[in-house]
Amino acid sequence: MEIEGKIIFALEPKTGTSARGEWKVQEFVLETLDGQFSRKMVFSVFGEERLQRFNIQVGQDVKVSFDIDAREYNGRWFNSIRAFDVRPATQQAPTETTPPPFDNPFNAAAGVAPQQPATATPQQPADSFANSDESSDDLPF
């Protein structure tokens, strides 16, 4: 899923050690303007490498790509919104370029004269007997 908004708050990063090694996670508050009402969402970025790559700053307009998951703890359920990509909101995905319009010779409304194909003069086959002294009737039968 994706959402766009402004980063209004960055919580302190949390670090720890697990069986796989050291980890780091940081949560950010994103505010969106949905119609006339603003909405807030807290999302987390897991991993020091991602935190450095995303370089999220308070006040920055961003587009966040995220996954939502829920987990149970002591009979209560908790949502987890984890970002896997954060980029500036002004950065747009590459768009397909449209090819130039097709020159249709039957469409006069285009205002462009159709290009005429180069006319080739047909090559006449060389007559092998044109310059010979032999008659053209030299068949063996």
Buried (B, 14 or more C-beta within 10 A) or exposed (E): EEBEBBBBEEEEEEEEEEEEEEEBBBBBBBEBEEEEEEEEBEBBBBBBEBBEEBEBEEEBEBBBEBEEEEEEEEEEEEEEBEBEBBEEBEEEEEEEEEEEEEEEEEEEEEEEEEEEEEEEEEEEEEEEEEEEEEEEEEEEE
